[in-house]
Amino acid sequence: MKETTIVIPGELPGMNEIIDAAKLHYLKYNDMKQTNTDLVTWVAKKVPKKKKVFLNITWYCKNKRRDPDNIAAAVKFIWDGLVQARVIKNDGWNENAGWSNTFEVDKNNPRVEVRIKEV
């Protein structure tokens, strides 16, 4: 099957930012989640519908200050954005075949590249 690649500009919030927002107020976390899910949705709006996908995610960070496990927590926004964009019906076991993470540094162009492969 053909892979489709989307590029999410900038850096998504990591686990530390997610926890900080949730501690402040649940609406702050809700706003963060909606904003970042909407960003992924906008980027994925032209991706053809797929039944079940595997994601190869490359996180291009501006530096190495955040740990990879902290960065990768934002995968939730990616899966939810794909559902919201109607690329996949849901992000459960029937549609989610898993994902891999790779981490790189690009101080001039931080971004998240997601290769979506139907399986």
Summary of the structure (lengths in Angstrom):
residues: 119
radius of gyration: 13.9
end to end distance: 7.2
largest distance: 43.8
contacts: 347
relative contact order: 0.29
helix: 39%
strand: 29%
